[in-house]
Amino acid sequence: MNEGLALNDWQLERARFVVHRIKGEKNITIVDVGCGDGSVLAYIARFCPSVSQSVGIDASPVALKRAEKRGIRTIQSNFTAQTFSEVLPESEYALLFEVLEHVPISEVLLQAVYDKTKKGVFFSIPNTGYFLYRLRLLFGKTPMQWRIHPSEHLRFWTHADLKWWLKALKYRDCELHPYKGIPGLNKLWPSMFAAGFIVHIPK
């Protein structure tokens, strides 16, 4: 049973990005690490009938109960736990939307998730090089990417950092999609005018 989906603009663009790239495939299992209430997974399943199973992983039991009401199989786990890779199921695709910036050693989590997929990973991160954050630095303030508390984000990437990072980790043929920020300019000059990036790492 799918309840009404209340995706914000950011979640909607991320979900549509995935749908556009997997639509038409058959018998797909998707694992969403940091699934929250499952709205993104439910949207993808709604527009991709070939999704045979959706699995949501989150540390919050409250969020997982909401995800279960959307027909999503759930697993409660802390992403930084040493045993995380043991509870992480295999899948065709995995999602890591707005997760990596919250983890101290993002490389380990990304690799663990990537290793359990057959076709690849989708993730998203904020762009620390976004012009509003640059203006804050110009006036002696740090980039304010957090919602509730400054301690939320532990890792930061600009467009150049992201490209270097993926290459250094030996991920090949990655697709970087700039999104949000200033429409039009975010595609022409993503390092300055995209508020975030959606990345597809294929296998």
Residue pairs with C-beta under 8 A, 6 or more apart in sequence:
1 69
1 70
1 71
2 42
2 45
2 46
2 70
2 71
3 42
3 66
3 69
3 70
5 39
5 42
5 43
5 46
6 39
7 15
7 39
7 40
7 43
9 180
10 98
10 179
10 180
10 196
11 39
11 40
11 43
11 97
12 43
13 179
13 180
13 198
14 40
14 97
14 122
14 124
14 179
14 198
15 40
15 43
15 44
17 122
17 177
17 179
17 198
17 200
18 30
18 44
18 93
18 95
18 122
19 43
19 44
19 47
19 48
21 122
21 200
22 28
22 44
22 48
22 50
22 51
22 93
23 47
23 48
23 50
24 50
25 48
25 50
25 92
26 50
27 50
27 52
28 48
28 50
28 51
28 52
28 92
28 93
29 51
29 52
29 53
29 54
29 55
29 89
29 90
29 91
29 92
29 93
30 41
30 44
30 45
30 51
30 53
30 54
30 55
30 91
30 92
30 93
30 94
30 95
31 55
31 56
31 57
31 88
31 89
31 91
31 93
31 94
31 95
31 113
31 116
31 117
32 38
32 40
32 41
32 54
32 55
32 56
32 57
32 94
32 95
32 97
33 57
33 79
33 88
33 94
33 95
33 96
33 99
33 109
33 113
34 57
34 58
34 79
34 95
34 96
34 97
34 98
34 99
35 41
35 56
35 57
35 58
35 63
35 64
35 67
35 72
35 74
35 95
36 56
36 58
36 60
36 63
36 67
37 63
37 66
37 67
37 70
38 54
38 56
38 63
38 66
38 67
38 68
38 70
38 72
38 74
39 70
40 95
40 97
41 54
41 56
41 67
41 70
41 72
41 95
42 54
42 70
42 71
42 72
44 51
44 54
45 51
45 54
45 71
53 73
54 71
54 72
54 73
55 72
55 73
55 74
55 75
55 89
55 91
56 64
56 67
56 72
56 73
56 74
56 75
57 74
57 75
57 76
57 77
57 79
57 87
57 88
58 64
58 67
58 74
58 76
58 77
59 76
59 77
59 78
59 79
60 76
61 76
64 74
64 76
67 74
68 74
75 87
75 89
77 83
77 84
77 87
77 88
78 84
79 99
79 103
79 109
80 103
80 104
80 109
84 109
84 112
85 112
85 115
85 116
88 112
88 113
88 116
89 116
90 116
90 117
90 118
91 116
91 117
91 118
92 117
92 118
92 119
93 117
93 119
93 120
93 121
93 122
94 113
94 114
94 116
94 117
94 120
94 121
94 122
95 121
95 122
95 123
96 109
96 110
96 113
96 121
96 122
96 123
96 124
97 122
97 123
97 124
98 124
98 125
98 126
99 109
99 123
100 106
100 109
100 110
100 123
100 125
100 155
101 125
101 126
101 145
101 153
101 154
101 155
101 156
101 157
102 152
102 153
102 154
102 155
103 109
103 154
103 155
104 154
104 155
106 155
107 169
110 121
110 123
110 169
111 169
113 121
114 120
114 121
114 171
114 201
114 203
117 203
118 203
119 202
119 203
120 200
120 201
120 202
120 203
121 200
121 201
122 198
122 199
122 200
122 201
123 198
123 199
123 201
124 196
124 197
124 198
124 199
125 157
125 162
125 196
125 197
125 199
126 145
126 153
126 156
126 157
126 195
126 196
127 133
127 157
127 158
127 159
127 178
127 181
127 190
127 191
127 194
127 195
127 196
127 197
128 143
128 145
128 156
128 157
128 158
128 161
129 158
129 159
129 160
129 191
129 192
130 143
130 181
130 192
130 193
130 194
130 195
130 196
131 182
131 192
131 193
133 143
133 144
133 145
134 192
136 142
136 143
136 144
137 143
142 150
143 156
144 150
145 152
145 153
145 156
146 152
146 153
157 165
157 197
158 191
159 176
159 178
159 190
159 191
159 194
159 197
160 191
162 176
162 197
162 199
163 176
166 174
166 199
166 201
171 201
173 202
174 199
174 200
174 201
174 202
175 199
175 200
175 202
176 190
176 197
176 198
176 199
177 197
177 198
177 199
177 200
178 186
178 187
178 190
178 193
178 194
178 196
178 197
179 186
179 194
179 195
179 196
179 197
179 198
180 186
180 194
180 195
180 196
181 193
181 194
181 195
181 196
182 193
185 192
185 193
186 193
186 194
186 195
187 194
190 197
